[in-house]
Amino acid sequence: MMKYLMLSLLAASATAFAPQSSQQQSSALSASFANEIGAQAPLGFFDPLGLVADGDQDKFDRLRYVELKHGRIAQLAVVGYLTTAAGIRLPGDIDLHGTSYTDIGPGFQSLVDMPKAGVFQILIFIGWLEVIVMKDLTGGKAEFAGDFRNGFIDFGWDKQTDAWKKNKRAIELNQGRAAQMGILGLMFHEKIGVSVLPPEIGF
């Protein structure tokens, strides 16, 4: 499985070296996205696979929404991975059979140590978040793709300037992108047995 994932990543990176003529054709169609949030130095607008080369705004918005969601999940994943790798656990037991949280190993080992009912509950919870919670409930009135405030949570966002909002959205995108690469790197190194974590918290 990991070998196939690595090959897929290599194939994706290889498209960056596509013939210049095809890049020129797609650049004109994608020019409308060159000033979108996230198209910033040093790469600028980066679409090596040509996913939005046709200039389809709906497709771009859908992909931006997916990118934001994956970035948010990856940020939580990195925090959770590092927290458990440092040995931090909740007190008490995880089930009625006496399995404590301290019995659950970090990383992939947690999927082995955790009771199967616990894994099932996590999957159900994720599905509930995906279907019910993490979505636009305003009927298309969200300010941007990935805006899940739904008229409920604001924290002063609407009082800020457009420049401030743009900066914060760009920061979220960058942190999400870094987290996606970060959790992927942590998973790869764990599977090959070469930890990138400091010895005092590594495993």
C-alpha positions in Angstrom: 0.0 0.0 0.0 2.7 2.5 0.9 4.7 1.6 -2.2 1.6 2.4 -4.4 1.2 5.7 -2.5 4.8 6.7 -3.1 4.6 5.8 -6.8 1.4 8.0 -7.1 3.2 10.9 -5.5 6.2 10.5 -7.9 3.8 10.3 -10.9 2.1 13.5 -9.8 5.4 15.3 -9.5 6.5 14.2 -12.9 3.6 16.1 -14.5 5.5 19.3 -13.7 7.8 18.5 -16.5 5.1 18.3 -19.1 5.9 19.7 -22.6 5.9 23.5 -22.7 3.2 23.7 -25.3 0.6 22.1 -23.1 1.6 24.4 -20.2 1.2 27.5 -22.4 -2.3 26.3 -23.5 -3.4 25.8 -19.9 -1.9 29.0 -18.5 -4.3 31.2 -20.5 -7.3 29.3 -19.2 -6.0 29.3 -15.6 -5.1 33.0 -15.6 -8.3 33.8 -13.7 -7.0 31.9 -10.7 -3.6 33.5 -10.6 -4.7 36.0 -8.1 -6.7 33.6 -5.9 -5.8 33.2 -2.2 -3.1 30.6 -2.0 -1.4 31.6 -5.2 1.6 33.1 -3.5 5.4 33.1 -3.5 7.5 31.2 -4.2 5.3 29.0 -6.5 2.5 31.4 -7.4 -0.4 29.6 -9.1 0.6 25.9 -9.1 -1.4 23.4 -10.9 1.0 20.8 -12.4 -1.8 18.3 -13.1 -3.9 20.9 -14.9 -7.0 20.2 -12.7 -8.4 23.7 -13.4 -6.8 24.3 -16.7 -10.3 24.7 -18.2 -11.0 27.8 -16.1 -14.0 26.2 -14.4 -14.8 28.3 -11.3 -17.1 25.7 -9.8 -14.4 23.1 -10.1 -11.9 25.4 -8.5 -14.2 26.2 -5.6 -14.8 22.5 -5.0 -11.1 21.7 -5.0 -10.4 24.7 -2.7 -13.0 23.4 -0.3 -11.4 19.9 -0.4 -7.9 21.4 0.1 -9.1 23.4 3.1 -10.8 20.4 4.7 -7.8 18.1 4.2 -5.6 20.8 5.6 -7.7 21.2 8.7 -7.8 17.4 9.2 -4.0 17.2 8.7 -3.4 19.9 11.3 -5.4 18.0 13.9 -3.6 14.8 12.8 -0.1 16.3 13.4 -1.1 17.7 16.8 -2.6 14.3 17.8 0.4 12.4 16.5 2.9 14.5 18.4 0.8 14.5 21.5 0.6 10.8 21.7 4.2 10.3 20.7 5.1 12.5 23.7 3.3 10.0 25.9 0.4 12.3 26.8 -2.8 10.3 27.4 -6.2 10.8 29.0 -6.7 9.4 32.4 -8.9 6.3 33.0 -10.0 3.4 30.8 -11.0 3.4 27.2 -13.5 0.5 27.6 -15.3 -1.6 30.3 -12.7 -4.4 30.1 -10.0 -2.3 31.8 -8.0 -1.2 28.8 -6.5 2.2 29.8 -5.6 5.0 27.5 -1.9 4.4 28.5 -2.2 0.9 26.9 -2.8 2.5 23.5 0.4 3.0 21.6 1.2 6.0 19.4 1.0 6.2 15.6 -0.2 3.2 13.6 0.1 1.0 16.7 -3.0 2.7 18.1 -5.1 1.0 15.5 -3.8 -2.4 16.7 -4.1 -1.6 20.5 -7.5 0.1 20.4 -10.6 -2.1 20.8 -12.4 -2.6 17.6 -15.5 -1.0 19.0 -13.4 2.1 19.6 -12.2 2.3 16.0 -15.8 1.9 14.9 -17.0 4.7 17.1 -14.3 7.0 15.7 -15.4 6.2 12.1 -19.0 6.9 13.0 -18.0 10.2 14.6 -16.0 11.2 11.6 -19.0 10.3 9.3 -21.3 12.4 11.5 -19.0 15.4 11.3 -18.7 15.0 7.5 -22.5 14.6 6.8 -24.0 16.8 9.5 -21.6 19.3 10.9 -18.8 20.3 8.6 -20.9 21.7 5.8 -22.4 25.0 4.6 -26.0 25.2 6.1 -26.7 28.7 4.8 -28.0 27.7 1.4 -25.0 29.1 -0.5 -24.6 32.3 1.6 -21.2 31.3 3.0 -18.5 33.9 2.5 -16.0 31.5 0.9 -15.5 27.8 0.3 -14.9 26.1 3.6 -16.8 28.8 5.6 -18.7 26.6 8.1 -19.7 29.4 10.6 -23.3 29.0 9.5 -24.3 32.2 11.3 -23.3 30.7 14.6 -19.6 31.0 15.3 -17.9 34.3 14.4 -15.2 35.4 16.9 -15.3 38.9 15.4 -14.5 37.8 11.8 -17.2 40.1 10.3 -15.7 43.1 12.0 -12.3 42.7 10.3 -11.0 44.3 7.1 -10.9 42.4 3.8 -7.1 42.5 3.8 -7.0 41.0 7.3 -9.4 38.2 6.3 -7.4 37.5 3.1 -4.2 37.2 5.2 -5.8 34.9 7.7 -7.2 32.6 5.0 -3.8 32.5 3.2 -2.2 31.5 6.6 -4.7 28.7 7.1 -4.1 27.4 3.6 -0.3 27.4 4.1 -0.5 25.7 7.5 -2.9 23.1 6.1 -0.5 22.4 3.2 2.4 22.1 5.5 0.4 19.8 7.8 -0.5 17.5 5.0 3.1 17.1 4.1 4.0 16.8 7.8 1.6 14.0 8.7 2.5 12.2 5.5 6.2 12.4 6.4 5.6 11.2 9.9 3.6 8.2 8.6 6.2 7.3 6.0 9.1 7.5 8.5 7.2 5.4 11.1 6.6 2.7 8.6 10.2 2.6 7.4 11.4 2.6 11.1 13.3 5.9 10.9 11.8 8.4 13.3 12.1 12.1 12.6 11.1 13.0 16.1 13.5 14.0 18.9 14.7 11.0 20.9 13.0 12.2 24.0 9.5 12.0 22.4 10.2 9.6 19.5 9.2 5.9 19.4 
